[in-house]
Amino acid sequence: MRSKRSIGWVVLLAVGLTAFLYGVLAEGPALTASDRAQRLGELYACETCNGQSIAESNAPFAVQARRDILRRVTDGETDQEIKEFLVDRYGEDIDLTPRGTGLVGLVWVLPIAVSIAGIFGLAAFFATHRGGDPATASDADRKLVDEARQ
């Protein structure tokens, strides 16, 4: 019985990992220049707006930044080159994507690691504390019950 459950967990884990990898690695349809510029605009903060990306804002800064991004995309610049231009010109705060290093990386990785550890901890707890077969009465137990009834 235990081996069937183990196989089930392994299959579930394999399916989940496969779905995750497919979602991360699958290529979508080819982006047009304006689609790519829109996607890039979503990655950078509007300098004059509070909490909006360049793609969301209609502030003069955002409108001009969208034009700059579209021109650079049309000129064939890579996403990295566009990022370097924006960060050099406006500073690190314009970049809305979290860095994967230092304290920022820890802030993004730690909750995921704790969640995964919690899931495995709960699975281990329930696996060791699940109800087994109900206890069966021995002949001595039946004799005591019969004596008590009389």
Contacts in CASP RR format, 6 or more apart in sequence:
PFRMAT RR
TARGET T0000
AUTHOR 0000-0000-0000
METHOD contacts of the structure
MODEL  1
MRSKRSIGWVVLLAVGLTAFLYGVLAEGPALTASDRAQRLGELYACETCN
GQSIAESNAPFAVQARRDILRRVTDGETDQEIKEFLVDRYGEDIDLTPRG
TGLVGLVWVLPIAVSIAGIFGLAAFFATHRGGDPATASDADRKLVDEARQ
5 127 0 8 1.000
9 123 0 8 1.000
31 39 0 8 1.000
33 70 0 8 1.000
33 73 0 8 1.000
33 74 0 8 1.000
34 70 0 8 1.000
36 73 0 8 1.000
36 79 0 8 1.000
37 66 0 8 1.000
37 69 0 8 1.000
37 70 0 8 1.000
37 73 0 8 1.000
38 55 0 8 1.000
40 69 0 8 1.000
40 73 0 8 1.000
40 79 0 8 1.000
40 82 0 8 1.000
41 53 0 8 1.000
41 54 0 8 1.000
41 55 0 8 1.000
41 65 0 8 1.000
41 66 0 8 1.000
41 69 0 8 1.000
42 53 0 8 1.000
42 54 0 8 1.000
42 55 0 8 1.000
42 56 0 8 1.000
42 96 0 8 1.000
43 53 0 8 1.000
43 83 0 8 1.000
43 95 0 8 1.000
43 96 0 8 1.000
43 97 0 8 1.000
44 53 0 8 1.000
44 54 0 8 1.000
44 65 0 8 1.000
44 86 0 8 1.000
44 94 0 8 1.000
44 95 0 8 1.000
44 96 0 8 1.000
45 51 0 8 1.000
45 52 0 8 1.000
45 53 0 8 1.000
45 54 0 8 1.000
45 93 0 8 1.000
45 94 0 8 1.000
45 95 0 8 1.000
45 96 0 8 1.000
46 52 0 8 1.000
46 53 0 8 1.000
46 54 0 8 1.000
46 56 0 8 1.000
46 57 0 8 1.000
46 59 0 8 1.000
46 61 0 8 1.000
46 62 0 8 1.000
46 65 0 8 1.000
47 61 0 8 1.000
47 65 0 8 1.000
47 90 0 8 1.000
47 94 0 8 1.000
48 57 0 8 1.000
48 59 0 8 1.000
48 60 0 8 1.000
48 61 0 8 1.000
48 62 0 8 1.000
49 56 0 8 1.000
49 57 0 8 1.000
49 59 0 8 1.000
49 61 0 8 1.000
49 62 0 8 1.000
52 59 0 8 1.000
52 62 0 8 1.000
53 96 0 8 1.000
54 62 0 8 1.000
54 65 0 8 1.000
54 66 0 8 1.000
54 69 0 8 1.000
55 62 0 8 1.000
55 66 0 8 1.000
56 62 0 8 1.000
65 86 0 8 1.000
68 85 0 8 1.000
69 82 0 8 1.000
69 86 0 8 1.000
72 81 0 8 1.000
72 82 0 8 1.000
72 85 0 8 1.000
73 82 0 8 1.000
77 85 0 8 1.000
83 95 0 8 1.000
86 94 0 8 1.000
86 95 0 8 1.000
87 94 0 8 1.000
87 95 0 8 1.000
98 104 0 8 1.000
98 105 0 8 1.000
98 107 0 8 1.000
98 108 0 8 1.000
99 105 0 8 1.000
100 108 0 8 1.000
100 109 0 8 1.000
137 145 0 8 1.000
END
